[in-house]
Structure formats: structure tokens, C-alpha cells
Amino acid sequence: MRGTCWDFATIGVLEQSYRAEAIRKGYLTVNQYVSFSEQMWKNSTEGGEVAVLYYLQYGLKESVFPDAICPYLNDNNGSDSICPGLSDTRHADNPISFTIRSMETWYEDLTIKQQLFAQNKAMALSTPVTYVTHYYPCLSRFSHDSDPHCSVDQCTLCPPEMAATTCCIPLKGGRNRNMEGEFFHHRGMTIEGGHAMLLVGYNDAFLTRDGYTGGLIVKNSWLDGPTQGSHSLAYWMQEVSDWEERVVCPNSYKYVRPDIYGHPKRRFLQSILYSPFNWYQCGNNAASPVVTPHNDTTSSSSLFNRTKAFDEGVGACLSEESRIYAHVNMQPLHLECVDGTACSLEPNTTYFVRNTTDWGDRMTVMCVWEHNLHTPSREFCLKPMLEVDIARTLRPVAHEVRANDPDRCGFYFMPYASIRQYIAQFQGFYVNSFDIEWAPQSFAANRHKFPHLNYTLLERSTRHQNRSSFDGPFPHARVVAPEEFHPHAHYHP
């Protein structure tokens, strides 16, 4: 497996420094940025460290090229040193040139936060990442041989934070982050390796789903996929509502590989993410219904009462109102089965989320409605499982899978409490800050002063930064014009 995190973190530091300098001098607008090539950096994407930018600066500073020279190759097929756009003349006419004046390093979150505020620039963050072993309580409902969740002979003492006395170990190899991009710490952690990311901010007020308040915000290089998601910087800064965030990073979406010279950081094959906590819930408070099969054209939503949106069982889920609410809220409503051992793979069988409940060691019990026109509908609950396993059990139907904006997503949150636990248990956590000076020739606005240099790649790598513009907490709302209230009246401002 290729270890390219240090590559993305290093290039991220350079890009942010370059952009800040260019905006300060009027060479770029606030909506522009220049993308550099991860594939070309150090002419290798094998494992490395961000600090080599400082230690080997005199040899490596000539290796920074605009992204257009060779986009990142997302495969493990010997692509570490491949750059098809590199020719013998490219080093001679490459305009990008910089000097590393100094490097500072900090090892604990209080100083890191203070320096991030004082210097107001992106930094490189290195951290341990871990595997996590999760525990199921040993309850009678699971203690039989046919249930893979629990085998009595595997029972062990529960972690101190769990109320139960004995537990079973159902899963090893979990990761120390959830599907929303939140890191956490856990009693059952073992070291997986090291990882580098781009540190971009902090929020002392944000409360994670695991109950940790405050932490650092990082830009990650990991591709969102079926069991891994992320958010926008504005979300972690609490500058947008959850609803607005689902417009940008719904975490129930697909990535589609763009044109080879499209977005610089997300040239990937299609990947679909199914975050169960973003699925629409309906019919929660009803008793389990029995819907008789029928072959007529009568809609199951005909008896739906808007004032009892959560009291009508599966009828609420089948209603036009629920379909509209789910669509407007950017949440998948109709689900299909993936794991035939937990749900039905029969054609025309649809699932709806009734409710979710926290259970055990970071697990969830999800209760669902199962609906098929030819069999009675029923309500049942999946076995307690991690959110990633729910995502492997059910998924949204294809037409409700929404695209994620790769320009604005990809940010993660690292709680201070978890950082301190990583330091205490594994060490290897630190942040590097670089003082970078850019030569005037590095900016396309100065091309007339350096006619011997080629600015074509630089211009092709200058892109527009997508931005959100929401008016209040409702992403689709707008101020209604006075004349719209009285279509037959005349409005005179």
C-alpha cells in the first residue's frame, strides 16, 4: 500500500503558503488557488516525512511543479515515480521557486493551538493512527453458537467504562475514527502506524458524537468511501447548520472520477459512502403494522395524516410528504439490502429507518421497516453493530445517492482528549510550521519579468475555489418578495 499522506500534507503546506502570499500581493483573488503536484513531489509517492521539506530543501525545492504536469495516480501498480509530463527541459523552465527560512515543531495541543492562532497559517500534523477492538456485552440474546456476535467461550471482562460485567470480542481491526471524520480514543487501541495531515484550525466548543469537547481541524488525504466520511471546514467551525452541511458533504454520496485535469485532489474512481446517521427516519412511534398484500393501484400513503408524521408506521415512510421532506433535507429515504443474512434480498423490497439507539461499545441498534407490495410489511431491529457494519448491511437506493463536493469536504476533527491519549500511549504526535519565502518568479502575474520561464502549467493549475453561500440555517430558503404575497397587486419600493 502506498504511504502518500506525507506527500499530500507537504504539498498542502506549500499550496496554502503560496496562496496566502499571492492573495496578499494581489496576484490571486480570494476565490482562486494554485494546485501543486503530489505525484511529482520528490519524484516519488512512497512513504516519507513532511520534515524532509526542511532538511532536504536544497535538493527538493526544484521538485515542486504545478499539478498539471502530472496528476496524482491513485493506484498501487508501481506508480510511485511516474510523471508522464516531466521532460528534460521542465526543470529548467519551471517558475516555482522558494526558500525554507526555518521550521518549528511542537508536541502538545495547548502550544499548537496558540501558535496556530498567532501565525494564522496551515501547518503539517503527524499523528499515530490505531486499530480498535470493540466489545459486545455478554447478554443472553447473543449467547448462542448461531450468533457470530457472541460466543460464550470468548467472553472477557468489559472495559471499565461499560456497565456490563462480561463482554465478548466481536471485532478486531476497527479504526480510531468514525464515519463522520471524528477521531476518538479507546481502551482497546493498538498501533496501526503513522499518518500526516494538514492542520487548518481548531474549535474549542465542538462536541463530538463520542462526547469529546474541543479539538483540532485537519485536512485529510483519505478518500471517502463505503465506511469513511468527512465534512467541510465550515461544519467543524460550526458556521453552517447540519442541513446546509448535507448540501455540501452529505456523507451519503458518490465520488465520480472527473476529467484528468479536473479537480486536483480527487481523481478517483466512483466510490459510494453510506453513512447510516444521515438516513431519513420515519414512522417512529407507531405500533408494528401489518400491511396486507395488494395488487391494486391504491397508494399506501393515502391515509397519511400530516399532523401524525411519526405515528403512522410504514405509511408515513411511503407518503409523498416523507419523500419530499427527505429530498429537501438531502437524506436518503429508501434503502435496499446488501447483507442477505440480516435483511431480504428479494426484489421490490424496500427498507426505511424507524429509529436508532446507542448501544454497548460505540454500537448502534437500528430499527427498520421492511416493505414489499407482495408480502406483509414488518418492523424489526438489526443486531447491535458498529456504524460501518450498518453501512455494509443496508444502503440507499441508487437515485438517492448524492454527489459530494471534493472542493469543500475532506476535513476531520481531532479532539484534544484523544490527542493527549495518543501522545501518552504511542508518542509520535507533533506539528511542523514552516517559514517559506516565495521568489517573485513563482507567480504568473510576474511572467513578463521572466520570459525564459514557462508559465503554461502554472496557468492550467490555477483554479476557482467553490464557496458556500447560505442565507440562514435553511439552504434552499430565500426572502420572499413582497409582490409574491399579492400576485395581483403592484409593488412600489
Protein Blocks (a to p, Z undefined) as FASTA:
>chain_A
ZZfklmmmmmmmmmmmmmmmmmmnopacfkbccdddfklgooiabdcdfklmmmmmmmmm
mmpccfkloccdddfehplmgcfkbcfklmmmmmbdcddfbacddfbfklmmmmmmmnop
acddddddddddddddddfklmcfklmkbcfklgccddfkbmbfbdcdfbghiacbdfko
pacddfkbccfbdcddddfbdcfkbccfkopacidddddfbdcdfkbccddfklmnopac
fklmmmmmnopacdddddfklcfklcccddddddfklpccehklpccddddddfbfbdfk
lmpcfklmmlnojmlmmpmklmmmmmmnopafbdcdfblmlmcfbehiacddfbdcdehj
hiacdddddddfkbccdddddddddfklmmmmpccdfklpccddfklgoiacddfklmmm
mmmmngoiacddddddddfklpmklmmmmmmbcfklmmmmpccddddddehjblkbccdd
fklmmmmbccdZZ
